[in-house]
Amino acid sequence: MAKCAICEKGAHFGNNVSHSHRRSNKMWKSNVKSVKVKVNGAARKMYVCTSCLKSGAVERA
């Protein structure tokens, strides 16, 4: 789910690195909200990241 419908921003993967330099998997989730958005004049529910909401890429319904 955690993927923006506008910019396709999703989760990023990497490593947690401890002080002794042991590595374990880490995941950074994007800040995605379920929002009612105007699409072609009609209201639709979509998953949109907060950076798209802030920039005005979508119009809330």
C-alpha distance matrix in Angstrom:
0.0 3.8 5.6 8.6 9.9 13.3 13.8 10.9 11.0 8.7 9.8 13.6 15.7 19.3 22.0 23.3 27.0 29.5 33.0 34.4 32.0 30.1 26.6 23.5 19.9 17.9 14.3 13.8 10.6 10.5 11.5 9.0 10.4 10.2 13.5 16.1 17.1 20.2 19.8 23.3 24.8 22.5 19.9 16.3 13.3 10.6 8.1 10.7 11.7 14.9 17.0 16.5 17.4 20.4 21.6 21.9 19.8 18.7 20.9 20.0 21.3
3.8 0.0 3.8 6.8 9.5 12.2 12.0 9.4 8.3 5.9 6.9 10.8 13.3 16.8 19.6 20.8 24.5 27.0 30.3 32.0 29.6 28.1 24.6 21.7 18.1 15.6 11.8 10.6 7.1 6.7 8.0 6.1 8.7 9.9 13.1 16.2 17.0 20.3 20.2 23.8 25.3 23.3 20.7 17.3 14.2 11.1 7.7 9.1 8.9 12.0 13.9 14.0 15.2 17.7 19.0 19.8 18.0 17.4 19.9 19.1 21.0
5.6 3.8 0.0 3.8 6.4 8.8 8.4 5.7 5.5 4.4 7.4 10.9 13.9 17.5 20.8 22.4 25.9 28.8 32.0 33.7 31.0 29.7 26.1 23.5 19.9 17.4 13.7 12.1 9.0 7.4 9.0 6.8 9.5 10.6 12.9 15.7 15.6 18.5 18.0 21.4 23.2 21.7 19.5 16.2 13.7 10.1 7.0 7.6 7.7 11.4 12.5 11.9 13.8 16.4 17.1 17.7 15.4 15.2 18.1 18.0 20.1
8.6 6.8 3.8 0.0 3.8 5.4 5.7 4.7 5.2 6.6 10.1 13.1 16.6 20.0 23.3 24.9 28.2 31.1 34.1 36.1 33.3 32.4 28.8 26.5 22.9 20.2 16.4 14.2 11.2 8.3 8.8 6.4 8.5 9.6 10.9 13.3 12.7 15.4 15.0 18.4 20.2 19.1 17.0 14.1 12.0 8.3 5.5 4.6 5.3 9.0 9.8 8.5 10.5 13.3 13.7 14.0 11.6 11.4 14.5 14.8 17.2
9.9 9.5 6.4 3.8 0.0 3.8 6.2 5.7 8.1 9.8 13.4 16.4 19.7 23.2 26.6 28.4 31.8 34.7 37.8 39.6 36.8 35.8 32.2 29.8 26.1 23.6 19.9 17.9 14.8 12.1 12.4 9.4 10.4 10.2 10.7 12.2 10.9 13.0 11.9 15.1 17.3 16.2 14.6 11.6 10.3 6.7 5.8 5.7 8.1 11.5 12.1 9.7 11.4 14.7 14.6 14.0 11.1 10.3 13.2 13.8 15.7
13.3 12.2 8.8 5.4 3.8 0.0 3.8 5.8 8.1 11.0 14.7 17.1 20.8 24.0 27.5 29.3 32.4 35.4 38.3 40.3 37.4 36.8 33.2 31.1 27.6 24.9 21.3 18.8 16.2 13.0 13.1 10.8 12.0 12.4 12.0 13.2 11.1 12.6 11.6 14.5 16.8 16.5 15.3 13.1 12.5 9.1 8.4 6.6 8.1 10.8 10.3 7.3 9.8 12.6 11.7 11.2 7.9 8.1 11.6 13.2 15.6
13.8 12.0 8.4 5.7 6.2 3.8 0.0 3.8 5.4 9.0 12.6 14.4 18.0 21.0 24.6 26.6 29.6 32.7 35.5 37.5 34.4 33.9 30.4 28.6 25.1 22.5 19.1 16.6 14.6 11.4 12.4 11.1 13.3 14.5 14.7 16.5 14.6 16.3 15.3 18.0 20.4 20.3 19.0 16.8 15.8 12.2 10.6 8.4 8.1 10.9 9.5 7.6 11.0 13.0 11.8 12.5 9.3 10.8 14.5 16.2 19.0
10.9 9.4 5.7 4.7 5.7 5.8 3.8 0.0 3.8 6.2 9.9 12.1 15.5 18.8 22.4 24.6 27.7 30.9 34.0 35.6 32.6 31.7 28.1 26.1 22.5 20.1 16.6 14.8 12.6 10.2 12.0 10.5 13.1 14.2 15.3 17.4 16.0 18.1 16.9 19.8 22.3 21.6 20.1 17.3 15.8 12.0 10.0 9.0 8.9 12.3 11.8 10.5 13.5 15.8 15.1 15.9 12.9 13.7 17.2 18.3 20.7
11.0 8.3 5.5 5.2 8.1 8.1 5.4 3.8 0.0 3.8 7.2 9.1 12.8 15.9 19.4 21.4 24.4 27.6 30.5 32.3 29.4 28.7 25.1 23.3 19.8 17.1 13.6 11.3 9.5 6.9 9.2 8.8 12.1 14.1 15.6 18.3 17.4 19.9 19.3 22.5 24.6 23.8 22.0 19.2 17.2 13.5 10.5 9.0 7.4 10.5 9.8 9.8 12.8 14.5 14.4 15.9 13.6 14.7 18.1 18.9 21.7
8.7 5.9 4.4 6.6 9.8 11.0 9.0 6.2 3.8 0.0 3.8 6.6 10.0 13.5 16.9 18.8 22.1 25.2 28.4 30.0 27.1 26.1 22.4 20.2 16.6 14.1 10.5 8.8 6.8 5.7 8.9 8.6 12.2 14.2 16.5 19.4 19.2 22.0 21.6 24.8 26.8 25.6 23.5 20.4 17.9 14.3 10.9 10.5 9.0 12.2 12.4 12.9 15.3 17.1 17.5 19.1 16.9 17.6 20.8 21.0 23.5
9.8 6.9 7.4 10.1 13.4 14.7 12.6 9.9 7.2 3.8 0.0 3.8 6.7 10.2 13.4 15.2 18.6 21.6 24.9 26.4 23.6 22.4 18.8 16.5 12.9 10.3 6.7 5.6 4.6 5.7 9.3 10.1 13.8 16.1 18.8 22.1 22.3 25.3 25.1 28.4 30.3 28.9 26.5 23.4 20.6 17.1 13.6 13.4 11.4 14.0 14.4 15.7 17.8 19.3 20.1 21.9 20.2 20.8 23.9 23.8 26.4
13.6 10.8 10.9 13.1 16.4 17.1 14.4 12.1 9.1 6.6 3.8 0.0 3.8 6.9 10.4 12.7 15.8 19.0 22.2 23.6 20.6 19.7 16.1 14.3 10.9 8.5 5.8 5.1 6.6 8.0 11.7 13.3 17.0 19.7 22.2 25.5 25.4 28.4 28.1 31.3 33.3 32.2 29.9 26.9 24.2 20.7 17.1 16.5 14.0 16.1 15.9 17.6 20.1 20.9 21.4 23.8 22.1 23.3 26.5 26.7 29.5
15.7 13.3 13.9 16.6 19.7 20.8 18.0 15.5 12.8 10.0 6.7 3.8 0.0 3.8 7.2 9.9 13.0 16.3 19.6 20.6 17.5 16.3 12.6 10.8 7.5 5.9 4.7 6.3 8.8 11.2 14.8 16.4 20.1 22.6 25.4 28.8 28.9 31.9 31.6 34.8 36.8 35.6 33.2 30.1 27.3 23.8 20.3 20.0 17.6 19.6 19.5 21.3 23.7 24.5 25.1 27.5 25.9 27.0 30.2 30.3 33.0
19.3 16.8 17.5 20.0 23.2 24.0 21.0 18.8 15.9 13.5 10.2 6.9 3.8 0.0 3.8 7.0 9.5 13.1 16.3 17.2 13.9 13.0 9.5 8.5 6.1 5.2 6.3 8.1 11.5 13.9 17.2 19.4 23.1 25.8 28.6 32.0 32.2 35.2 35.0 38.2 40.2 39.0 36.7 33.6 30.7 27.3 23.7 23.2 20.5 22.0 21.7 23.9 26.3 26.7 27.3 30.0 28.6 30.0 33.1 33.3 36.1
22.0 19.6 20.8 23.3 26.6 27.5 24.6 22.4 19.4 16.9 13.4 10.4 7.2 3.8 0.0 3.8 6.0 9.5 12.8 13.5 10.4 9.3 5.8 5.4 4.7 5.0 8.0 10.2 13.8 16.6 19.6 22.0 25.5 28.3 31.2 34.8 35.2 38.4 38.3 41.6 43.5 42.2 39.7 36.6 33.6 30.3 26.6 26.2 23.4 24.7 24.5 27.0 29.1 29.3 30.2 33.0 31.8 33.2 36.2 36.1 38.9
23.3 20.8 22.4 24.9 28.4 29.3 26.6 24.6 21.4 18.8 15.2 12.7 9.9 7.0 3.8 0.0 3.8 6.5 10.0 11.3 8.9 8.0 5.5 5.2 6.0 5.6 9.0 10.9 14.4 17.4 19.9 22.7 25.9 28.9 31.8 35.5 36.2 39.5 39.8 43.2 44.8 43.5 40.7 37.8 34.5 31.5 27.7 27.2 24.3 25.1 25.3 28.1 29.8 29.8 31.0 33.9 33.1 34.3 37.1 36.8 39.6
27.0 24.5 25.9 28.2 31.8 32.4 29.6 27.7 24.4 22.1 18.6 15.8 13.0 9.5 6.0 3.8 0.0 3.8 6.8 7.9 5.4 5.7 4.7 6.8 8.9 9.3 12.7 14.3 18.0 20.8 23.2 26.1 29.4 32.4 35.3 39.0 39.6 42.8 43.1 46.5 48.1 46.9 44.2 41.3 38.2 35.0 31.3 30.6 27.5 28.1 28.0 31.0 32.8 32.4 33.6 36.6 35.9 37.4 40.2 40.0 42.9
29.5 27.0 28.8 31.1 34.7 35.4 32.7 30.9 27.6 25.2 21.6 19.0 16.3 13.1 9.5 6.5 3.8 0.0 3.8 5.3 4.9 5.4 6.6 8.5 11.4 11.8 15.3 16.9 20.4 23.3 25.4 28.4 31.4 34.5 37.4 41.1 42.0 45.4 45.8 49.4 50.8 49.4 46.6 43.7 40.4 37.5 33.7 33.1 30.1 30.4 30.5 33.6 35.2 34.7 36.1 39.2 38.7 40.0 42.7 42.2 45.1
33.0 30.3 32.0 34.1 37.8 38.3 35.5 34.0 30.5 28.4 24.9 22.2 19.6 16.3 12.8 10.0 6.8 3.8 0.0 3.8 5.3 7.5 9.7 12.2 15.1 15.4 18.8 20.1 23.6 26.2 28.1 31.4 34.3 37.5 40.3 44.0 44.8 48.2 48.8 52.3 53.6 52.4 49.6 46.8 43.6 40.6 36.9 36.1 32.8 32.9 32.8 36.1 37.6 36.8 38.2 41.4 41.1 42.6 45.2 44.8 47.8
34.4 32.0 33.7 36.1 39.6 40.3 37.5 35.6 32.3 30.0 26.4 23.6 20.6 17.2 13.5 11.3 7.9 5.3 3.8 0.0 3.8 5.7 9.0 11.9 15.3 16.6 20.2 22.0 25.6 28.5 30.7 33.7 36.7 39.8 42.7 46.4 47.2 50.5 50.9 54.4 55.9 54.6 51.8 48.9 45.7 42.7 38.9 38.3 35.2 35.6 35.5 38.6 40.3 39.7 41.0 44.1 43.6 45.1 47.8 47.5 50.4
32.0 29.6 31.0 33.3 36.8 37.4 34.4 32.6 29.4 27.1 23.6 20.6 17.5 13.9 10.4 8.9 5.4 4.9 5.3 3.8 0.0 3.8 6.2 9.7 12.8 14.2 17.8 19.6 23.3 26.0 28.6 31.5 34.7 37.8 40.6 44.3 44.9 48.1 48.3 51.7 53.3 52.2 49.5 46.6 43.4 40.3 36.5 35.9 32.8 33.4 33.1 36.1 38.0 37.5 38.5 41.7 41.0 42.6 45.4 45.3 48.3
30.1 28.1 29.7 32.4 35.8 36.8 33.9 31.7 28.7 26.1 22.4 19.7 16.3 13.0 9.3 8.0 5.7 5.4 7.5 5.7 3.8 0.0 3.8 6.9 10.4 12.5 16.3 18.7 22.2 25.3 27.9 30.5 33.7 36.5 39.6 43.2 44.0 47.3 47.4 50.8 52.5 51.1 48.4 45.3 42.1 39.0 35.3 35.0 32.2 33.1 33.2 36.0 37.8 37.7 38.9 41.8 40.9 42.2 45.1 44.7 47.5
26.6 24.6 26.1 28.8 32.2 33.2 30.4 28.1 25.1 22.4 18.8 16.1 12.6 9.5 5.8 5.5 4.7 6.6 9.7 9.0 6.2 3.8 0.0 3.8 6.9 9.2 12.8 15.5 18.9 22.0 24.8 27.3 30.5 33.3 36.3 39.9 40.6 43.9 43.8 47.2 49.0 47.6 45.0 41.8 38.7 35.5 31.9 31.7 29.0 30.1 30.2 32.7 34.7 34.8 35.8 38.7 37.6 38.9 41.8 41.5 44.3
23.5 21.7 23.5 26.5 29.8 31.1 28.6 26.1 23.3 20.2 16.5 14.3 10.8 8.5 5.4 5.2 6.8 8.5 12.2 11.9 9.7 6.9 3.8 0.0 3.8 6.6 10.2 13.4 16.4 19.8 22.6 24.7 27.9 30.4 33.6 37.2 38.1 41.4 41.4 44.8 46.6 44.9 42.2 39.0 35.7 32.7 29.1 29.3 26.8 28.1 28.6 31.0 32.8 33.2 34.5 37.0 35.9 36.8 39.7 39.2 41.7
19.9 18.1 19.9 22.9 26.1 27.6 25.1 22.5 19.8 16.6 12.9 10.9 7.5 6.1 4.7 6.0 8.9 11.4 15.1 15.3 12.8 10.4 6.9 3.8 0.0 3.8 6.9 10.4 13.2 16.6 19.6 21.5 24.7 27.1 30.3 33.8 34.6 37.9 37.8 41.2 43.0 41.3 38.7 35.4 32.2 29.2 25.6 25.8 23.5 25.1 25.6 27.8 29.7 30.4 31.5 33.9 32.6 33.5 36.3 35.9 38.4
17.9 15.6 17.4 20.2 23.6 24.9 22.5 20.1 17.1 14.1 10.3 8.5 5.9 5.2 5.0 5.6 9.3 11.8 15.4 16.6 14.2 12.5 9.2 6.6 3.8 0.0 3.8 6.8 9.9 13.2 16.0 18.2 21.4 24.1 27.2 30.8 31.6 35.0 35.1 38.6 40.2 38.6 35.9 32.8 29.6 26.5 22.8 22.8 20.2 21.6 22.2 24.5 26.2 26.8 28.1 30.6 29.5 30.3 33.1 32.7 35.3
14.3 11.8 13.7 16.4 19.9 21.3 19.1 16.6 13.6 10.5 6.7 5.8 4.7 6.3 8.0 9.0 12.7 15.3 18.8 20.2 17.8 16.3 12.8 10.2 6.9 3.8 0.0 3.8 6.3 9.7 12.7 14.6 17.9 20.5 23.6 27.1 27.9 31.2 31.3 34.8 36.4 34.8 32.1 29.0 25.8 22.7 19.1 19.0 16.6 18.3 19.0 21.1 22.8 23.6 24.9 27.2 26.0 26.7 29.5 29.0 31.6
13.8 10.6 12.1 14.2 17.9 18.8 16.6 14.8 11.3 8.8 5.6 5.1 6.3 8.1 10.2 10.9 14.3 16.9 20.1 22.0 19.6 18.7 15.5 13.4 10.4 6.8 3.8 0.0 3.8 6.6 9.4 11.9 15.3 18.4 21.1 24.7 25.3 28.6 28.9 32.5 33.9 32.6 29.9 27.0 23.9 20.7 17.0 16.4 13.6 14.8 15.4 17.8 19.4 20.0 21.4 23.8 22.8 23.7 26.4 26.1 28.9
10.6 7.1 9.0 11.2 14.8 16.2 14.6 12.6 9.5 6.8 4.6 6.6 8.8 11.5 13.8 14.4 18.0 20.4 23.6 25.6 23.3 22.2 18.9 16.4 13.2 9.9 6.3 3.8 0.0 3.8 6.5 8.4 11.8 14.6 17.5 21.1 21.8 25.2 25.6 29.3 30.6 29.1 26.3 23.4 20.2 17.1 13.4 13.0 10.6 12.2 13.5 15.4 16.8 17.9 19.5 21.5 20.4 20.8 23.4 22.8 25.4
10.5 6.7 7.4 8.3 12.1 13.0 11.4 10.2 6.9 5.7 5.7 8.0 11.2 13.9 16.6 17.4 20.8 23.3 26.2 28.5 26.0 25.3 22.0 19.8 16.6 13.2 9.7 6.6 3.8 0.0 3.8 5.8 9.5 12.6 14.9 18.5 18.8 22.1 22.6 26.2 27.5 26.3 23.5 20.9 18.0 14.7 11.0 9.9 7.0 8.7 9.8 11.6 13.1 14.3 15.8 17.7 16.7 17.2 19.9 19.6 22.4
11.5 8.0 9.0 8.8 12.4 13.1 12.4 12.0 9.2 8.9 9.3 11.7 14.8 17.2 19.6 19.9 23.2 25.4 28.1 30.7 28.6 27.9 24.8 22.6 19.6 16.0 12.7 9.4 6.5 3.8 0.0 3.8 6.7 10.4 12.3 16.0 16.7 20.2 21.3 25.0 25.8 24.5 21.6 19.2 16.2 13.4 9.9 8.4 5.5 6.0 8.3 10.3 10.8 11.9 14.1 15.8 15.4 15.5 17.7 16.9 19.8
9.0 6.1 6.8 6.4 9.4 10.8 11.1 10.5 8.8 8.6 10.1 13.3 16.4 19.4 22.0 22.7 26.1 28.4 31.4 33.7 31.5 30.5 27.3 24.7 21.5 18.2 14.6 11.9 8.4 5.8 3.8 0.0 3.8 6.9 9.2 12.8 13.6 17.2 18.1 21.8 22.7 21.2 18.2 15.6 12.5 9.7 6.1 5.4 4.1 6.2 9.0 9.6 9.8 12.1 14.1 15.0 14.1 13.4 15.5 14.5 17.0
10.4 8.7 9.5 8.5 10.4 12.0 13.3 13.1 12.1 12.2 13.8 17.0 20.1 23.1 25.5 25.9 29.4 31.4 34.3 36.7 34.7 33.7 30.5 27.9 24.7 21.4 17.9 15.3 11.8 9.5 6.7 3.8 0.0 3.8 6.0 9.8 11.3 15.1 16.5 20.4 20.7 18.9 15.6 13.3 10.0 8.1 5.4 5.5 6.0 7.0 10.5 10.5 9.3 12.0 14.5 14.6 14.2 12.6 13.8 12.0 14.1
10.2 9.9 10.6 9.6 10.2 12.4 14.5 14.2 14.1 14.2 16.1 19.7 22.6 25.8 28.3 28.9 32.4 34.5 37.5 39.8 37.8 36.5 33.3 30.4 27.1 24.1 20.5 18.4 14.6 12.6 10.4 6.9 3.8 0.0 3.8 7.1 9.4 13.1 14.5 18.3 18.4 16.1 12.7 10.2 6.6 5.6 4.5 6.4 8.8 10.1 13.4 12.4 11.0 14.3 16.5 15.7 15.0 12.6 13.3 11.1 12.2
13.5 13.1 12.9 10.9 10.7 12.0 14.7 15.3 15.6 16.5 18.8 22.2 25.4 28.6 31.2 31.8 35.3 37.4 40.3 42.7 40.6 39.6 36.3 33.6 30.3 27.2 23.6 21.1 17.5 14.9 12.3 9.2 6.0 3.8 0.0 3.8 6.1 9.8 11.9 15.6 15.3 13.3 9.8 8.1 5.5 5.5 6.2 6.7 9.5 10.1 13.1 11.4 9.3 12.7 14.8 13.3 12.9 10.0 9.9 7.3 8.5
16.1 16.2 15.7 13.3 12.2 13.2 16.5 17.4 18.3 19.4 22.1 25.5 28.8 32.0 34.8 35.5 39.0 41.1 44.0 46.4 44.3 43.2 39.9 37.2 33.8 30.8 27.1 24.7 21.1 18.5 16.0 12.8 9.8 7.1 3.8 0.0 3.8 7.0 9.4 12.9 12.0 9.8 6.2 5.4 4.3 6.3 8.8 9.4 12.6 13.2 15.7 13.4 11.2 14.6 16.2 13.9 13.5 9.9 8.8 5.9 5.5
17.1 17.0 15.6 12.7 10.9 11.1 14.6 16.0 17.4 19.2 22.3 25.4 28.9 32.2 35.2 36.2 39.6 42.0 44.8 47.2 44.9 44.0 40.6 38.1 34.6 31.6 27.9 25.3 21.8 18.8 16.7 13.6 11.3 9.4 6.1 3.8 0.0 3.8 6.2 9.8 9.4 8.1 5.5 5.3 6.0 6.7 9.3 9.0 12.3 13.0 14.7 11.7 9.9 13.4 14.1 11.3 10.5 6.7 5.8 4.5 4.9
20.2 20.3 18.5 15.4 13.0 12.6 16.3 18.1 19.9 22.0 25.3 28.4 31.9 35.2 38.4 39.5 42.8 45.4 48.2 50.5 48.1 47.3 43.9 41.4 37.9 35.0 31.2 28.6 25.2 22.1 20.2 17.2 15.1 13.1 9.8 7.0 3.8 0.0 3.8 6.5 5.7 5.4 4.6 6.2 8.7 9.7 12.7 12.3 15.4 16.1 17.2 13.8 12.3 15.4 15.4 12.1 11.1 7.5 5.8 5.9 5.1
19.8 20.2 18.0 15.0 11.9 11.6 15.3 16.9 19.3 21.6 25.1 28.1 31.6 35.0 38.3 39.8 43.1 45.8 48.8 50.9 48.3 47.4 43.8 41.4 37.8 35.1 31.3 28.9 25.6 22.6 21.3 18.1 16.5 14.5 11.9 9.4 6.2 3.8 0.0 3.8 5.4 5.3 6.1 6.5 9.5 9.9 13.0 12.9 16.2 17.6 18.3 14.6 14.1 17.3 16.8 13.6 11.7 8.6 8.3 9.4 8.8
23.3 23.8 21.4 18.4 15.1 14.5 18.0 19.8 22.5 24.8 28.4 31.3 34.8 38.2 41.6 43.2 46.5 49.4 52.3 54.4 51.7 50.8 47.2 44.8 41.2 38.6 34.8 32.5 29.3 26.2 25.0 21.8 20.4 18.3 15.6 12.9 9.8 6.5 3.8 0.0 3.8 5.6 8.3 9.6 13.0 13.6 16.8 16.6 19.8 21.1 21.4 17.7 17.3 20.2 19.2 15.9 14.0 11.4 10.7 12.2 11.2
24.8 25.3 23.2 20.2 17.3 16.8 20.4 22.3 24.6 26.8 30.3 33.3 36.8 40.2 43.5 44.8 48.1 50.8 53.6 55.9 53.3 52.5 49.0 46.6 43.0 40.2 36.4 33.9 30.6 27.5 25.8 22.7 20.7 18.4 15.3 12.0 9.4 5.7 5.4 3.8 0.0 3.8 6.8 9.5 13.0 14.5 17.8 17.6 20.8 21.6 22.3 18.8 17.6 20.4 19.8 16.2 15.1 12.1 10.3 11.0 9.1
22.5 23.3 21.7 19.1 16.2 16.5 20.3 21.6 23.8 25.6 28.9 32.2 35.6 39.0 42.2 43.5 46.9 49.4 52.4 54.6 52.2 51.1 47.6 44.9 41.3 38.6 34.8 32.6 29.1 26.3 24.5 21.2 18.9 16.1 13.3 9.8 8.1 5.4 5.3 5.6 3.8 0.0 3.8 6.5 10.1 12.3 15.9 16.5 20.0 21.0 22.3 18.9 17.6 20.8 20.8 17.4 16.2 12.8 11.1 10.7 8.2
19.9 20.7 19.5 17.0 14.6 15.3 19.0 20.1 22.0 23.5 26.5 29.9 33.2 36.7 39.7 40.7 44.2 46.6 49.6 51.8 49.5 48.4 45.0 42.2 38.7 35.9 32.1 29.9 26.3 23.5 21.6 18.2 15.6 12.7 9.8 6.2 5.5 4.6 6.1 8.3 6.8 3.8 0.0 3.8 7.0 9.6 13.1 13.9 17.4 18.3 20.1 17.1 15.3 18.7 19.3 16.2 15.3 11.5 9.8 8.3 5.7
16.3 17.3 16.2 14.1 11.6 13.1 16.8 17.3 19.2 20.4 23.4 26.9 30.1 33.6 36.6 37.8 41.3 43.7 46.8 48.9 46.6 45.3 41.8 39.0 35.4 32.8 29.0 27.0 23.4 20.9 19.2 15.6 13.3 10.2 8.1 5.4 5.3 6.2 6.5 9.6 9.5 6.5 3.8 0.0 3.8 6.3 10.0 11.5 15.3 16.8 18.8 15.9 14.6 18.3 19.0 16.4 14.9 11.4 10.8 9.4 8.0
13.3 14.2 13.7 12.0 10.3 12.5 15.8 15.8 17.2 17.9 20.6 24.2 27.3 30.7 33.6 34.5 38.2 40.4 43.6 45.7 43.4 42.1 38.7 35.7 32.2 29.6 25.8 23.9 20.2 18.0 16.2 12.5 10.0 6.6 5.5 4.3 6.0 8.7 9.5 13.0 13.0 10.1 7.0 3.8 0.0 3.8 7.1 9.3 12.9 14.7 17.1 14.7 13.4 17.2 18.4 16.4 15.1 11.8 11.7 9.7 9.2
10.6 11.1 10.1 8.3 6.7 9.1 12.2 12.0 13.5 14.3 17.1 20.7 23.8 27.3 30.3 31.5 35.0 37.5 40.6 42.7 40.3 39.0 35.5 32.7 29.2 26.5 22.7 20.7 17.1 14.7 13.4 9.7 8.1 5.6 5.5 6.3 6.7 9.7 9.9 13.6 14.5 12.3 9.6 6.3 3.8 0.0 3.8 6.1 9.8 12.2 14.3 12.0 11.5 15.3 16.3 14.8 13.0 10.3 11.4 10.3 11.0
8.1 7.7 7.0 5.5 5.8 8.4 10.6 10.0 10.5 10.9 13.6 17.1 20.3 23.7 26.6 27.7 31.3 33.7 36.9 38.9 36.5 35.3 31.9 29.1 25.6 22.8 19.1 17.0 13.4 11.0 9.9 6.1 5.4 4.5 6.2 8.8 9.3 12.7 13.0 16.8 17.8 15.9 13.1 10.0 7.1 3.8 0.0 3.8 6.9 9.7 12.1 10.5 10.5 14.0 15.3 14.7 13.0 11.1 12.9 11.9 13.5
10.7 9.1 7.6 4.6 5.7 6.6 8.4 9.0 9.0 10.5 13.4 16.5 20.0 23.2 26.2 27.2 30.6 33.1 36.1 38.3 35.9 35.0 31.7 29.3 25.8 22.8 19.0 16.4 13.0 9.9 8.4 5.4 5.5 6.4 6.7 9.4 9.0 12.3 12.9 16.6 17.6 16.5 13.9 11.5 9.3 6.1 3.8 0.0 3.8 6.5 8.4 6.7 7.0 10.4 11.5 11.3 9.7 8.5 10.9 10.5 13.1
11.7 8.9 7.7 5.3 8.1 8.1 8.1 8.9 7.4 9.0 11.4 14.0 17.6 20.5 23.4 24.3 27.5 30.1 32.8 35.2 32.8 32.2 29.0 26.8 23.5 20.2 16.6 13.6 10.6 7.0 5.5 4.1 6.0 8.8 9.5 12.6 12.3 15.4 16.2 19.8 20.8 20.0 17.4 15.3 12.9 9.8 6.9 3.8 0.0 3.8 5.5 5.5 6.6 8.9 10.3 11.3 10.3 10.3 12.9 12.8 15.8
14.9 12.0 11.4 9.0 11.5 10.8 10.9 12.3 10.5 12.2 14.0 16.1 19.6 22.0 24.7 25.1 28.1 30.4 32.9 35.6 33.4 33.1 30.1 28.1 25.1 21.6 18.3 14.8 12.2 8.7 6.0 6.2 7.0 10.1 10.1 13.2 13.0 16.1 17.6 21.1 21.6 21.0 18.3 16.8 14.7 12.2 9.7 6.5 3.8 0.0 3.8 5.4 4.9 6.0 8.5 10.0 10.3 10.5 12.4 12.2 15.6
17.0 13.9 12.5 9.8 12.1 10.3 9.5 11.8 9.8 12.4 14.4 15.9 19.5 21.7 24.5 25.3 28.0 30.5 32.8 35.5 33.1 33.2 30.2 28.6 25.6 22.2 19.0 15.4 13.5 9.8 8.3 9.0 10.5 13.4 13.1 15.7 14.7 17.2 18.3 21.4 22.3 22.3 20.1 18.8 17.1 14.3 12.1 8.4 5.5 3.8 0.0 3.8 5.4 5.1 6.1 8.6 8.8 10.4 12.9 13.7 17.4
16.5 14.0 11.9 8.5 9.7 7.3 7.6 10.5 9.8 12.9 15.7 17.6 21.3 23.9 27.0 28.1 31.0 33.6 36.1 38.6 36.1 36.0 32.7 31.0 27.8 24.5 21.1 17.8 15.4 11.6 10.3 9.6 10.5 12.4 11.4 13.4 11.7 13.8 14.6 17.7 18.8 18.9 17.1 15.9 14.7 12.0 10.5 6.7 5.5 5.4 3.8 0.0 3.8 5.5 5.2 6.3 5.3 6.8 9.8 11.2 14.8
17.4 15.2 13.8 10.5 11.4 9.8 11.0 13.5 12.8 15.3 17.8 20.1 23.7 26.3 29.1 29.8 32.8 35.2 37.6 40.3 38.0 37.8 34.7 32.8 29.7 26.2 22.8 19.4 16.8 13.1 10.8 9.8 9.3 11.0 9.3 11.2 9.9 12.3 14.1 17.3 17.6 17.6 15.3 14.6 13.4 11.5 10.5 7.0 6.6 4.9 5.4 3.8 0.0 3.8 5.6 5.4 6.3 6.1 7.8 8.4 12.1
20.4 17.7 16.4 13.3 14.7 12.6 13.0 15.8 14.5 17.1 19.3 20.9 24.5 26.7 29.3 29.8 32.4 34.7 36.8 39.7 37.5 37.7 34.8 33.2 30.4 26.8 23.6 20.0 17.9 14.3 11.9 12.1 12.0 14.3 12.7 14.6 13.4 15.4 17.3 20.2 20.4 20.8 18.7 18.3 17.2 15.3 14.0 10.4 8.9 6.0 5.1 5.5 3.8 0.0 3.8 5.5 7.8 8.9 10.2 11.0 14.8
21.6 19.0 17.1 13.7 14.6 11.7 11.8 15.1 14.4 17.5 20.1 21.4 25.1 27.3 30.2 31.0 33.6 36.1 38.2 41.0 38.5 38.9 35.8 34.5 31.5 28.1 24.9 21.4 19.5 15.8 14.1 14.1 14.5 16.5 14.8 16.2 14.1 15.4 16.8 19.2 19.8 20.8 19.3 19.0 18.4 16.3 15.3 11.5 10.3 8.5 6.1 5.2 5.6 3.8 0.0 3.8 5.6 8.2 10.2 12.2 15.9
21.9 19.8 17.7 14.0 14.0 11.2 12.5 15.9 15.9 19.1 21.9 23.8 27.5 30.0 33.0 33.9 36.6 39.2 41.4 44.1 41.7 41.8 38.7 37.0 33.9 30.6 27.2 23.8 21.5 17.7 15.8 15.0 14.6 15.7 13.3 13.9 11.3 12.1 13.6 15.9 16.2 17.4 16.2 16.4 16.4 14.8 14.7 11.3 11.3 10.0 8.6 6.3 5.4 5.5 3.8 0.0 3.8 5.3 6.6 9.2 12.7
19.8 18.0 15.4 11.6 11.1 7.9 9.3 12.9 13.6 16.9 20.2 22.1 25.9 28.6 31.8 33.1 35.9 38.7 41.1 43.6 41.0 40.9 37.6 35.9 32.6 29.5 26.0 22.8 20.4 16.7 15.4 14.1 14.2 15.0 12.9 13.5 10.5 11.1 11.7 14.0 15.1 16.2 15.3 14.9 15.1 13.0 13.0 9.7 10.3 10.3 8.8 5.3 6.3 7.8 5.6 3.8 0.0 3.8 7.0 9.9 13.2
18.7 17.4 15.2 11.4 10.3 8.1 10.8 13.7 14.7 17.6 20.8 23.3 27.0 30.0 33.2 34.3 37.4 40.0 42.6 45.1 42.6 42.2 38.9 36.8 33.5 30.3 26.7 23.7 20.8 17.2 15.5 13.4 12.6 12.6 10.0 9.9 6.7 7.5 8.6 11.4 12.1 12.8 11.5 11.4 11.8 10.3 11.1 8.5 10.3 10.5 10.4 6.8 6.1 8.9 8.2 5.3 3.8 0.0 3.8 6.5 9.5
20.9 19.9 18.1 14.5 13.2 11.6 14.5 17.2 18.1 20.8 23.9 26.5 30.2 33.1 36.2 37.1 40.2 42.7 45.2 47.8 45.4 45.1 41.8 39.7 36.3 33.1 29.5 26.4 23.4 19.9 17.7 15.5 13.8 13.3 9.9 8.8 5.8 5.8 8.3 10.7 10.3 11.1 9.8 10.8 11.7 11.4 12.9 10.9 12.9 12.4 12.9 9.8 7.8 10.2 10.2 6.6 7.0 3.8 0.0 3.8 6.5
20.0 19.1 18.0 14.8 13.8 13.2 16.2 18.3 18.9 21.0 23.8 26.7 30.3 33.3 36.1 36.8 40.0 42.2 44.8 47.5 45.3 44.7 41.5 39.2 35.9 32.7 29.0 26.1 22.8 19.6 16.9 14.5 12.0 11.1 7.3 5.9 4.5 5.9 9.4 12.2 11.0 10.7 8.3 9.4 9.7 10.3 11.9 10.5 12.8 12.2 13.7 11.2 8.4 11.0 12.2 9.2 9.9 6.5 3.8 0.0 3.8
21.3 21.0 20.1 17.2 15.7 15.6 19.0 20.7 21.7 23.5 26.4 29.5 33.0 36.1 38.9 39.6 42.9 45.1 47.8 50.4 48.3 47.5 44.3 41.7 38.4 35.3 31.6 28.9 25.4 22.4 19.8 17.0 14.1 12.2 8.5 5.5 4.9 5.1 8.8 11.2 9.1 8.2 5.7 8.0 9.2 11.0 13.5 13.1 15.8 15.6 17.4 14.8 12.1 14.8 15.9 12.7 13.2 9.5 6.5 3.8 0.0
